[in-house]
Amino acid sequence: MKMAEMHSEAFREEAYELLAVLETSLLELEENPDDAELIGSVFRSMHTIKGSGAMFGFTDISELTHEVETVFDHIRNGSARVTKKLIDETLKAGDLIRSMLSSEGQVDEAERQNLIAGFRHMAVSIHGEQAMEIAENSSSETELNSEAEKLYRIRFKPSPDIFLTGANPLHLLKELRELGTCRIIAHLCDIPSLDVMDPERCYTYWDIILSTSKGINGIKDVFIFVEDDCQLSIDVLDDSGNTIDKPTYKKLGEILVERGDLTPEDMEIVLKNKKRFGEILVESGLAAPSKVEAALVEQQQIREVQQKRQNNETAASIRVPSDKLDTLVNLVGELVTVQARLSQTASLRGDQHLAHIAEEVERLTSELRDSTLNIRMMPIGATFSKFRRLVRDLSQQLGKEVEILTEGANTELDKTVIERLNDPLVHIIRNSVDHGIESPEYRLAAGKPRHGTVCLTAEHSGDSVIITIKDDGAGLDKEAIRAKAIERNLITETAELSERELFALIFAAGFSTAQKITGISGRGVGMDVVKQSIEALRGFIEITSQKGKGTKITIKLPLTLAIIESLMVKIGEEYFVMPLSLVEECLELTLADIELAHGRNLANVRGTLIPYIPLRERFKLGNSNPGIQHVVVTEIAGERIGLLVDSVIGEHQTVIKSLGKMYRGVQGVSGATILGDGSVALILDVPQLVQWG
Amino acid sequence: MYCSLEQSEETATLTITGSMTIEDAADLKTALTTLLAGSSLSEVDLSAVDAIDLSCLQVLCSAHRAAVHSGKKLALSRAADSLITCLEDAGFPRQSGCLQQDGVPCLWQEEKRP
């Protein structure tokens, strides 16, 4: 890849992320139109896209973002307010930029011009014709600054006869304020009493703490015309963090409180009575109050900078292409496999020395494995925020009022799982908004609040993550589902189904009870695909619903797809593994037990009959049953079902390998893993086996 | 700048209108000297002042200093918002006074928050 291409690729990546931030901020801004932080975030996203877009030759993009930025600049300055129209237009602009990024050359130019004209119009109506000029000037200035932000201490002492030169020191201070965050303290102690003062002499001087990215030259430029008529000293307070970031250890009081030797309340009382160091200095006449105050201002500003920097540090991260991570995970997977071989070989040889090394390798490998898998963990929040947009657009389209609530956005899941979870979730949320939530009028008539709520939550539960999508809409109509299922010959008219079984029917292919098909959902394709996708992720999906109250869909997913904790079993000479999370318990099954069941595949577990699937038969592994077999009891969708195997080997760290193309269609097996001795064990697809019967 | 002096029994009030710039500094000094010469309780009403520059701020500060020295009181009445911005731009507002005398607040001192 050429250098230029690499740069524009990096720009694209960055821009996509910024657009995501933009969208989230806009949607939140719609709810809190006066939130200065959100306005700032929108402005910054646009500003960054504009700046780097121009740098890498995406002039179309930067032209558009410039107009958006101009309008948000006015809003930031408080000269205009956020309107729904603005949010709509900005969302559109975001979409257009996204399409401009992905398809160079094939951009809807008319749309772009429309948007540009729209934003120009908004800017003009905010501030009259002048607004445009001001914005253009200010933005070209901001683009020039590239230096990092630093903190400066400036002492500016104009010569006493500065007024005679026609210079106004206050104007200089104003210019300084424009450079960045600025605290100014005037020292007035040299002003004499009225009878002796000369009104045309300058007695005042200033201490200024300025945080700016314009550099020392930018500051000097301000004073360029009075340079010869003043004393000016400029010190850098935090040159690359050396001066101000020195760690200071805890104060005495803090240590005592921490040790429990002093209660926080007592400390408060003592501190209240204690005079501050500044006060002591002033009282003893050692320092003028304004000097102390100026020093305090400096201290405060530095604290703020430190705080800001600390926040930045916690957010510090490096950008790594995800395929590099995938390679890393694959390598770790190989390593885990080889390590298992090493451990096995070491124990077979009985070599103490080798066993010691193998143990060491095992420990390191497991640490490496955990931290590598951890790198791939991403908070699900990014996906959640996409749904805000979805719900907003859908409810507008359908004339409904729907609010989306999210909880647990910080819950982390494997990157691949999150990516593959997107489509099923979109589908479920569409269904909720389209079929679940009723129209505002209907809701009011039913005594519900006007706007419906879709609640998305994610939480950890052991080695799984549970995601729920809950709406307070109409709920599922059991009778309609039953009637439809009978019509489609899925159940007989006399079938008695539990609520859970009945609801599970909507996952059947082509099942839809919707009266009319809308552009959004109702065709009956979907819920079956949703179920398949979730199961492909080794997850489960379940529905509960109450008519008139709402529907809740629960999805349980494994944390990661790369390595799982599993149970290894043996049938004949073959090894199989199954996810440990599915296993409830293991039981012995003797030939006598089998005879007692009269040829039916039922095991008596403490008085309860549990059906089991004889895997030896299922996989056609011959008929030489050993005297004692084992039933591994699993629970799937609330049903306890056993799997009959020859013997249970134990827990196993399974690195999942997908099967070759030829074997994709094989039922009952979802993948394979390589064992310590180099042989292959198949991973059982338990839900599929159970479904298969 | 236009000044008018009003004298009541206890208080003398100097009302200033217009903008206070370097050209007015000398006049302001004279007006303030007259104000302080009279009553022991003086007030300067700046509510109709739209802008003030450094030279005039210095004169006000100096007058306050003179008042304190001679045991008199000089106070500013509520100023317009634009004037407060002028003061802030000049870095005048402060937490504690410059005068190293107990209990005498500075002319520019912010009211202590409870």
Interface residues (C-beta under 8 A of the other chain):
Chain A: F163 N168 P169 L170 L173 K174 R177 I184 I185 A186 H187 L188 C189 I191 P192 S193 L194 D195 M197 P199 E200 C202 Y203 T204 W206 I208 V282 G285 A288 P289 S290 V292 E293
Chain B: I22 A25 A26 L28 K29 L32 T33 L36 D53 L54 S55 C56 L57 Q58 V59 C61 S62 A63 R65 A66 H69 C86 D89 A90 G91 F92 R94 Q95 S96 G97 C98 Q100 W108
